[in-house]
């Protein structure tokens, strides 16, 4: 039914991925807010997943930019590379914060776990 209305399989998959990321992000945020002991581990998993996704975005953008001679498509591919790298770096900073922060250890009572 959705395919008959002009939706492509790629757009449906993309929506599913975005919905999953949003749900994972929301659940992680709530657990962090409630200071659940397992929240830091869940957040770490979330950031690793996002790093993988951002790497795929960057590689896809690079491949599409290299595979075309059209300037618009190449610009879009280059934009994806930049976005993927930016997202990757943001996740890396958060991972380092969660692993090294004394405040995180104290807030979530993680003595000796990090």
C-alpha positions in Angstrom: 0.0 0.0 0.0 2.8 2.5 0.9 4.7 1.6 -2.3 1.6 2.4 -4.4 1.5 5.9 -2.9 4.9 6.8 -4.1 7.0 5.7 -1.2 10.2 4.0 -2.1 11.7 1.1 -0.2 14.7 3.3 0.6 12.4 6.0 2.1 10.5 3.4 4.2 13.8 1.9 5.5 15.2 5.4 6.2 12.0 6.3 8.2 12.3 3.0 10.1 16.0 3.7 11.0 15.2 7.2 12.0 12.3 6.1 14.2 14.5 3.4 15.8 17.3 6.0 16.5 14.8 8.4 18.0 13.3 5.8 20.2 16.7 4.5 21.4 17.8 8.1 22.0 14.6 8.9 24.0 14.9 5.8 26.2 18.6 6.5 26.8 17.9 10.1 27.8 15.1 9.1 30.2 17.4 6.5 31.9 20.2 9.1 32.2 17.7 11.7 33.6 16.4 9.2 36.2 20.1 8.3 37.1 19.6 4.6 36.4 22.9 2.8 36.9 22.7 1.0 33.6 22.1 4.3 31.8 25.8 5.0 31.1 26.2 1.6 29.5 23.1 2.2 27.4 24.4 5.6 26.4 27.8 4.2 25.5 26.0 1.6 23.3 23.9 4.3 21.7 27.0 6.4 20.9 28.8 3.4 19.4 25.8 2.6 17.2 25.7 6.2 16.1 29.4 6.1 15.2 28.7 3.1 13.0 25.8 4.8 11.3 27.7 8.0 10.8 30.6 6.0 9.3 28.2 4.3 6.9 26.8 7.8 6.0 30.3 9.1 5.3 31.3 6.1 3.2 28.1 6.2 1.2 28.5 10.0 0.6 32.1 9.5 -0.5 31.2 6.6 -2.8 28.3 8.5 -4.4 30.5 11.6 -4.8 33.2 9.6 -6.5 30.7 7.7 -8.7 29.1 10.6 -10.4 30.2 13.5 -12.6 27.1 15.5 -11.9 28.0 18.5 -9.7 24.7 18.4 -7.7 25.1 14.7 -6.8 28.8 15.2 -6.0 27.9 18.1 -3.7 25.3 16.0 -2.0 27.8 13.2 -1.6 30.4 15.6 -0.2 27.8 17.0 2.2 27.1 13.4 3.5 30.8 12.9 4.1 30.9 16.1 6.1 27.8 15.2 8.1 29.0 11.7 8.8 32.4 12.9 10.1 30.7 15.6 12.2 28.3 13.1 13.8 31.2 10.6 14.4 33.3 13.3 16.2 30.4 14.4 18.4 29.7 10.8 19.4 33.5 10.3 20.1 33.5 13.4 22.4 30.5 12.1 24.3 32.0 8.6 24.7 35.2 10.1 26.1 33.2 12.2 28.5 31.2 9.2 29.7 34.4 7.2 30.2 36.6 9.8 31.8 34.3 12.1 33.8 34.5 12.0 37.6 31.1 13.6 37.6 29.5 10.7 35.6 31.2 8.2 38.0 29.8 10.0 41.0 26.3 10.7 39.6 25.8 7.1 38.5 27.8 5.5 41.3 30.1 3.7 39.0 33.1 3.2 41.2 35.6 0.8 39.6 33.3 0.2 36.5 34.8 2.6 34.1 
